[in-house]
Amino acid sequence: MEAGVIALIVLAVFLFIVAASGVRIVPQARAGIVERLGRYSRTLEPGLALIVPFMDRVKPLLDLREQVVSFPPQPVITEDNLVVGIDTVIYFTVTDPKAATYEVANPLQAIEQLTVTTLRNVIGGLTLEETLTSRDNVNSQLRVVLDEATGKWGIRVNRVELKSVEPPRTVQEAMEKQMRAERDRRATILTAEGVKQSQILTAEGEKQSAVLKAEGARTAAILRAEGEAKAIETVFGAIHDGVPDERLLSYQYLQMLPQLAQGPASKIFVIPSEFTQALGNLTERFADAPPPRRPASRAEVREASEAAAADAQAAAAAARAAEQEATSAQTPGQPREEPPTPSP
């Protein structure tokens, strides 16, 4: 009796284990390949799945999510015979679990080798500068080639990126020197442009200042000349309106004689002929002049005085001119000649 109970318990446990082995739970975004007696049977979808124990075998689950794989740097020769190290990153997705399981033995290794060969073909037709500046073009060409090759493997390549492009150290140093020289050239050009603009603006300012000063001087000279002309015209009109006689003019002429000798270089006093004539006229007028009928007005006297002063200034200028001519006519080694005394 006890042996029969133990047998039933063992049988129940065995049946439970067999039943449990026939139940599989597939997580979301996973897929399982079921082989029955060594041949492909079906693909398990996410959820609860039943298999036949001892006949069906479930291979390792495949991840249906997008996966990212980074490959180590690969040496690639460019068109200008430079060896560069390029790191690549691939984004792919398993679209057909059956093909990914049976069409290729090692999908990641196959993608890596295909990427390397394709990359060498693409980069081999580009120079280093084009490789550095045309990454989008290289990425597009790699993705097209890889997607076409991996389509039969049940894998879709979504994106291919060049993570880094490392040229040789000597080339990097040369590029840095070139970049530094280019920046120095731009800085020199900008500095020269600034100096040029500064000098142009300074010259423009000086030009405008000189023009304004010249215009101001011209205006001042015009106004001064107009004022002097107006003053001469006023004096001339006043003299003619006052009708001064010769005695008043002679008297004013005599008053201007002391100013003839006030020059710092006047060492020879030349008596002009106008002086004797004016003195004679004055003497004759005072001797023969009849008594005035009426005294002259103050305005007439002032006008006559101004006229006489003008005549005296003209005579003083003539005297200074005669003195300069006499001084320049003498030489250092000859005795100084006295000017002749004018006759009355």
CORFENKA-V938397 format. One record per residue. N is the residue number from 1. SS is DSSP state (H for helix, E for strand, L for the rest). BURIAL is + if it has 16 or more other ideal C-beta (glycine too) atoms within 10 Angstrom, else -. Layout:
{{N;SS;BURIAL} {N;SS;BURIAL}}
This chain:
{{1;L;-} {2;H;-} {3;H;-} {4;H;-} {5;H;-} {6;H;-} {7;H;-} {8;H;-} {9;H;-} {10;H;-} {11;H;-} {12;H;-} {13;H;-} {14;H;-} {15;H;-} {16;H;-} {17;H;-} {18;H;-} {19;H;-} {20;H;-} {21;H;-} {22;L;-} {23;E;-} {24;E;+} {25;E;-} {26;E;+} {27;L;-} {28;L;-} {29;L;-} {30;E;+} {31;E;+} {32;E;+} {33;E;+} {34;E;+} {35;E;+} {36;E;-} {37;L;-} {38;L;-} {39;E;-} {40;E;-} {41;E;+} {42;E;-} {43;E;+} {44;E;+} {45;L;-} {46;L;-} {47;E;-} {48;E;-} {49;E;+} {50;E;-} {51;L;+} {52;L;-} {53;L;-} {54;L;-} {55;L;-} {56;E;+} {57;E;-} {58;E;-} {59;L;-} {60;L;-} {61;L;+} {62;E;+} {63;E;-} {64;L;+} {65;L;-} {66;L;-} {67;E;-} {68;E;-} {69;E;-} {70;E;-} {71;E;+} {72;E;-} {73;E;-} {74;E;+} {75;E;-} {76;E;+} {77;E;-} {78;L;+} {79;L;-} {80;L;-} {81;L;-} {82;L;-} {83;E;-} {84;E;+} {85;E;-} {86;E;+} {87;E;-} {88;E;+} {89;E;+} {90;E;+} {91;E;-} {92;E;+} {93;E;-} {94;E;+} {95;L;-} {96;L;+} {97;H;+} {98;H;-} {99;H;+} {100;H;+} {101;H;+} {102;H;-} {103;L;-} {104;L;+} {105;L;-} {106;L;-} {107;H;+} {108;H;-} {109;H;-} {110;H;+} {111;H;+} {112;H;+} {113;H;-} {114;H;+} {115;H;+} {116;H;+} {117;H;-} {118;H;+} {119;H;+} {120;H;-} {121;H;-} {122;H;+} {123;H;+} {124;L;-} {125;L;-} {126;L;+} {127;L;-} {128;H;+} {129;H;-} {130;H;+} {131;H;+} {132;H;-} {133;H;-} {134;L;-} {135;H;-} {136;H;-} {137;H;-} {138;H;+} {139;H;+} {140;H;-} {141;H;+} {142;H;+} {143;H;+} {144;H;-} {145;H;+} {146;H;+} {147;H;-} {148;H;-} {149;H;+} {150;H;+} {151;H;-} {152;H;-} {153;H;+} {154;L;+} {155;E;+} {156;E;+} {157;E;+} {158;E;-} {159;E;-} {160;E;+} {161;E;+} {162;E;+} {163;E;-} {164;E;-} {165;E;+} {166;E;-} {167;L;+} {168;L;-} {169;H;-} {170;H;-} {171;H;-} {172;H;-} {173;H;-} {174;H;-} {175;H;-} {176;H;-} {177;H;-} {178;H;-} {179;H;-} {180;H;-} {181;H;-} {182;H;-} {183;H;-} {184;H;-} {185;H;-} {186;H;-} {187;H;-} {188;H;-} {189;H;-} {190;H;-} {191;H;-} {192;H;-} {193;H;-} {194;H;-} {195;H;-} {196;H;-} {197;H;-} {198;H;-} {199;H;-} {200;H;-} {201;H;-} {202;H;-} {203;H;-} {204;H;-} {205;H;-} {206;H;-} {207;H;-} {208;H;-} {209;H;-} {210;H;-} {211;H;-} {212;H;-} {213;H;-} {214;H;-} {215;H;-} {216;H;-} {217;H;-} {218;H;-} {219;H;-} {220;H;-} {221;H;-} {222;H;-} {223;H;-} {224;H;-} {225;H;-} {226;H;-} {227;H;-} {228;H;-} {229;H;-} {230;H;-} {231;H;-} {232;H;-} {233;H;-} {234;H;-} {235;H;-} {236;H;-} {237;H;-} {238;H;+} {239;H;+} {240;H;-} {241;H;-} {242;H;+} {243;L;-} {244;L;+} {245;L;-} {246;H;-} {247;H;+} {248;H;+} {249;H;+} {250;H;+} {251;H;+} {252;H;+} {253;H;+} {254;H;-} {255;H;-} {256;L;+} {257;H;+} {258;H;-} {259;H;-} {260;H;+} {261;H;-} {262;L;-} {263;L;-} {264;L;-} {265;L;-} {266;L;-} {267;L;-} {268;L;-} {269;L;-} {270;L;+} {271;L;-} {272;L;+} {273;H;-} {274;H;+} {275;H;+} {276;H;-} {277;H;-} {278;H;+} {279;H;+} {280;H;-} {281;H;-} {282;H;+} {283;H;-} {284;H;-} {285;H;+} {286;H;-} {287;H;-} {288;H;-} {289;L;-} {290;L;-} {291;L;-} {292;L;-} {293;L;-} {294;L;-} {295;L;-} {296;L;-} {297;L;-} {298;H;-} {299;H;-} {300;H;+} {301;H;-} {302;H;-} {303;H;+} {304;H;+} {305;H;+} {306;H;+} {307;H;+} {308;H;+} {309;H;+} {310;H;+} {311;H;+} {312;H;+} {313;H;-} {314;H;-} {315;H;+} {316;H;+} {317;H;-} {318;H;-} {319;H;+} {320;H;-} {321;H;-} {322;H;-} {323;H;+} {324;H;-} {325;H;-} {326;H;-} {327;H;-} {328;H;-} {329;H;-} {330;L;-} {331;L;-} {332;L;-} {333;L;-} {334;L;-} {335;L;-} {336;L;-} {337;L;-} {338;L;-} {339;L;-} {340;L;-} {341;L;-} {342;L;-} {343;L;-} {344;L;-}}
